[in-house]
C-alpha cells in the first residue's frame, strides 16, 4: 500500500490488520529522526545515514528511496522474507518503492494506491497533524502531486474520503487477493 503523505494509509493499515490479524506489518527503515513517542523497531527502524547506506551496499534493502533530500526510507529484506502464505506482509511504503516491490513480486503482490479526495483535503490533513513546519508541508504537497502521477501503475486505487468506507474497500480487496493466492 502506498500513498502521498497525509492520505491516511497508516489509519487504513491499522484497520486492515485489526480485521485480518494474520497479516504482519513490515516496519520500514528511515534516516529521519523519531517524532513524538515513536519507538525504534515499532514505528520505523531508525538508522543513521551511514548505516542505511551500508544496508544499501550490502543488499539488505528490498527497495529504498531518497524521498526527500538526505532522507531515506526503505524496506529491509528481512521484513518481507519472514512472510508466508499464512502470515502475509503489509508494506506501507513510498509510491516509487511500492512500484519497485510490485516489479519484483508481480502477481504475488497487491499494489494499492490510497489518495485523499482532493489536494485541499490533503493539505488540511497535513496541517492538522501539527508535526511539520511550513516548508515541510510545501515539500510534501509538491511530492504528492508527483506521486499521484503514478496512480495508474497500481493494481487498485482507493479514495480515502471516509475512513470506514475506504477501510471496508481495502479489507475486501485484500481478502479477495489472499483467497486468489491460496487457490493458485
C-alpha positions, 0 to 999 in steps of 0.5 A, a space after each residue: 500500500 502506498 500513498 502521498 503523505 497525509 492520505 491516511 494509509 497508516 489509519 487504513 493499515 491499522 484497520 486492515 490488520 485489526 480485521 485480518 490479524 494474520 497479516 504482519 506489518 513490515 516496519 520500514 527503515 528511515 534516516 529521519 529522526 523519531 517524532 513524538 513517542 515513536 519507538 525504534 523497531 515499532 514505528 520505523 527502524 531508525 538508522 543513521 545515514 551511514 548505516 542505511 547506506 551500508 544496508 544499501 551496499 550490502 543488499 539488505 534493502 528490498 527497495 529504498 528511496 531518497 524521498 526527500 533530500 538526505 532522507 531515506 526510507 526503505 524496506 529491509 529484506 528481512 521484513 518481507 522474507 519472514 512472510 508466508 502464505 499464512 502470515 502475509 506482509 503489509 508494506 506501507 511504503 513510498 509510491 516509487 518503492 511500492 512500484 519497485 516491490 510490485 516489479 519484483 513480486 508481480 502477481 504475488 503482490 497487491 499494489 494499492 494506491 490510497 489518495 485523499 479526495 482532493 489536494 485541499 483535503 490533503 493539505 488540511 490533513 497535513 496541517 492538522 497533524 501539527 508535526 511539520 513546519 511550513 516548508 515541510 508541508 510545501 515539500 510534501 504537497 509538491 511530492 504528492 502531486 508527483 506521486 499521484 502521477 503514478 496512480 495508474 501503475 497500481 493494481 487498485 486505487 482507493 479514495 480515502 474520503 471516509 475512513 470506514 468506507 475506504 477501510 471496508 474497500 481495502 479489507 475486501 480487496 485484500 481478502 479477495 487477493 489472499 483467497 486468489 493466492 491460496 487457490 493458485 
